[in-house]
Amino acid sequence: MAKTTKKPSTYLYPAPVILVTCGVEKPNIITLAWVGTVCSDPPMVSIAVRQERHSHQLIEETGQFVVNIPGEELLKATDYCGQVSGREVDKFTATGLTPEPASEVKPPLIAECHVNMECLVRQKLELGVHDLFLGEVVAVHIDEKVLEESGRRVDYSRARPFVLTFGEYRGLGDALGNYGFSVKG
């Protein structure tokens, strides 16, 4: 297999697309794709935010944020929230998204998102142009309509989250197998 060598860059793809809410007096929404799960006990996630972003300041001030996972029906609003600054625009009003009180943190949930994870910042790592915020998940809210019949897990065919790959949004497509299928008889 022939390969081309490129200069160092972020070629890890695809990346889940989320909406992060932050701030209290004038809550803001930022679209992020540089996110991930980093620990299961305690449950923790990471979000990478450029220092010059309005949301960066809001997260630093409160030490709190909410990860909101949008479905494909929120694609336009999600893209919009990544294109304009909350310094000038109230993104809730502009997109018609609904702020909903959180149970453990001050920033609101986005009611239209199927999954919301309330987070407390446990650490900030200065990396370069981005800072990585490690957030402990202190509460999770899941729309019952996207749960599997057992009620234990999210049915992704119902939730329809999407990813970003090299500037293009994509759906998840078909399931390819279950975890551990290669060793289960």
C-alpha positions in Angstrom: 0.0 0.0 0.0 1.5 3.3 -1.1 1.3 6.1 1.5 2.0 9.9 1.3 3.9 11.6 4.1 2.3 14.9 5.4 3.6 17.5 7.8 2.3 16.9 11.4 -1.4 17.8 11.7 -4.6 16.6 13.3 -5.6 13.8 11.0 -7.6 12.0 13.7 -11.1 11.5 12.2 -14.0 11.5 12.5 -14.7 13.7 15.5 -18.0 13.8 17.3 -19.8 17.2 17.1 -21.3 18.6 20.3 -22.7 21.8 21.6 -21.2 23.1 24.8 -23.2 25.5 27.0 -21.3 27.7 29.4 -21.8 30.9 31.3 -24.5 32.0 33.7 -25.7 35.6 33.3 -25.7 35.4 29.5 -25.3 31.7 28.6 -23.5 30.8 25.4 -23.3 27.9 23.1 -20.1 26.8 21.3 -19.8 24.0 18.7 -16.9 21.7 19.3 -15.5 18.6 17.6 -12.3 18.3 19.6 -13.8 16.3 22.4 -13.6 12.9 24.0 -14.1 10.5 26.8 -11.1 10.4 29.1 -12.0 8.4 32.2 -14.8 6.1 33.4 -14.4 6.3 37.1 -15.0 9.1 37.8 -16.7 9.7 34.5 -14.8 12.5 32.7 -14.8 14.1 29.3 -12.4 16.6 27.6 -13.1 19.6 25.4 -10.5 21.6 23.6 -11.2 25.4 23.3 -9.1 28.1 21.7 -8.1 30.7 24.3 -9.5 33.7 22.4 -13.0 32.2 22.2 -15.7 33.8 24.4 -16.7 30.4 25.7 -13.1 29.8 27.0 -13.5 32.8 29.3 -16.9 31.7 30.5 -15.7 28.2 31.3 -12.7 29.5 33.2 -14.9 31.9 35.2 -17.4 29.3 36.4 -15.4 26.0 36.2 -18.5 24.5 34.7 -20.0 23.5 31.3 -22.6 21.2 29.7 -21.9 18.8 26.8 -25.1 18.6 24.7 -25.2 16.0 21.9 -27.3 17.2 19.0 -29.1 15.0 16.5 -29.0 15.5 12.7 -32.2 17.6 13.0 -30.1 20.3 14.8 -27.3 20.4 12.1 -28.1 23.9 10.9 -28.2 25.3 14.5 -25.1 23.4 15.4 -23.1 24.8 12.4 -24.4 28.3 13.2 -23.2 28.2 16.8 -19.7 27.4 15.5 -19.7 30.4 13.1 -20.7 33.3 15.2 -19.4 34.7 18.5 -21.5 34.8 21.7 -19.9 38.1 22.4 -22.2 39.6 19.7 -25.0 37.2 19.3 -27.4 35.4 21.7 -27.2 32.0 20.1 -30.2 30.6 22.0 -32.4 33.4 20.5 -30.8 33.2 17.0 -31.2 29.4 16.7 -34.5 29.0 18.6 -32.8 26.5 20.9 -34.2 26.2 24.4 -32.1 26.7 27.6 -33.2 24.4 30.3 -32.0 24.5 33.9 -29.3 22.0 34.8 -29.5 20.0 38.1 -25.9 20.3 39.3 -24.3 23.1 37.4 -25.2 26.7 36.5 -24.9 26.7 32.7 -28.1 25.5 31.0 -28.9 22.3 29.1 -30.1 22.5 25.5 -33.6 21.0 25.7 -33.6 19.9 22.0 -30.4 17.8 22.4 -31.0 14.1 23.2 -28.2 13.8 25.7 -26.8 16.4 28.1 -23.8 15.9 30.4 -23.3 18.4 33.2 -19.6 18.9 34.0 -17.3 20.4 36.6 -13.8 21.4 35.4 -11.3 19.3 37.3 -8.2 20.4 35.3 -7.1 22.7 32.5 -4.1 21.9 30.3 -2.6 24.6 28.3 -1.5 23.0 25.0 -0.8 25.7 22.4 -3.6 27.6 20.8 -6.1 25.4 22.6 -6.7 24.6 26.2 -8.0 21.2 27.2 -10.6 21.3 29.9 -11.1 18.0 31.7 -14.7 17.9 33.1 -16.1 15.4 35.6 -19.6 14.4 34.5 -21.8 15.1 37.6 -25.2 14.5 35.9 -26.6 13.0 32.7 -29.9 13.6 31.1 -31.2 11.4 28.2 -34.3 11.9 26.2 -36.4 8.7 26.8 -37.3 8.6 23.0 -33.7 7.7 22.1 -33.2 5.0 24.6 -33.1 1.3 23.6 -36.1 -0.7 24.8 -34.1 -1.9 27.8 -33.7 1.7 28.8 -29.9 1.2 29.5 -28.3 2.7 26.4 -28.8 5.3 23.7 -30.1 3.9 20.4 -27.9 5.8 17.9 -30.3 5.2 15.0 -32.9 7.2 17.0 -30.5 9.9 18.4 -28.8 10.3 15.0 -25.6 12.1 16.3 -23.2 13.2 13.6 -19.4 13.7 13.2 -17.1 16.1 11.5 -14.4 14.9 9.1 -12.1 17.4 7.4 -14.8 20.1 7.3 -17.7 17.9 6.3 -20.5 16.7 8.6 -21.5 13.1 8.3 -24.0 10.8 9.9 -23.0 7.5 11.6 -24.4 5.0 9.2 -25.0 1.3 9.9 -23.7 -0.6 12.9 -20.8 -2.9 12.0 -20.6 -5.2 15.0 -20.8 -5.2 18.8 -17.9 -4.7 21.2 -16.0 -7.9 21.7 -17.6 -9.7 18.7 -14.1 -10.8 17.4 -13.5 -13.1 20.4 -17.1 -14.2 21.2 -18.0 -17.4 19.5 
